Amino acid sequence: MKLEINNISKSYGSVNVLENINILSDKKECIGIIGPNGAGKSTLFKIISGIIKQDNGLVEFNNKNINNYSVEQRSRLGISQSFQKNSLFLEMSVKESLMLASSHKYKISFNLFKPLITNNFIIKNAIKIAKDIGLEDYLEVKSEFLAYGLQRQLELGIAIASSPKLLLLDEPTAGMSPAETKDIIKLIKKLSKDYSIIIVEHDMEVIYNLANNIYVLDRGKLVFEGSPSAVKKSKLVQKIYLGI
């Protein structure tokens, strides 16, 4: 997997949200993107995923220019995403949700969901994913009745159902209790063995626990790049991000 962000810039009117951002990932790793509010993290995330388009610069995935690719087209290339706000079909069970996500991967058509419930391959795949994300005991439970932390685990399951090459996570621990956060960190660590991950997160301890390499944004500019230990020691990062 190779993702290359070259001189990405984005502005809204006279406000420069991102200025000449460069990021390179050419191996299986977990990249953290951090910064204070207004740093441009979410905008960069949306540009990588294809939700919005940059004003200038190039996004390449596996040496392919994907500037004009939609979210769906990027998904087909192997870029999957999970957002900070739940986007589940609450009336569906865990198994149904994962079956639907799996059917998209294998391009299996369905009519009012009926064909999927008789497709043994899709059923087995959904059960496997549920085990991978720790929800095998909740297969028949509707999403709306899951605890918040379990809903976020289900979202990760839906994101990996397409067997992506790159997984984009936007604040995966937002709104979680300490116990739920601990569970999600454990799950993401497990997933990082199989997928390259880019994670945008406010919680520094989450980033330190997960990321191999960290990019620090401030006021739309990339101001620091390094390992978690380097970020912890950086006086610049302490000043602009931690306020000390």
Beta strands, then each sheet from edge to edge (+ up, - down):
strand 1: 3-12
strand 2: 15-25
strand 3: 30-34
strand 4: 56-61
strand 5: 64-65
strand 6: 79-82
strand 7: 166-170
strand 8: 196-200
strand 9: 213-218
strand 10: 221-226
sheet 1: 2+ 1- 4+ 5-
sheet 2: 6+ 7+ 8+ 3+ 9+ 10-
end
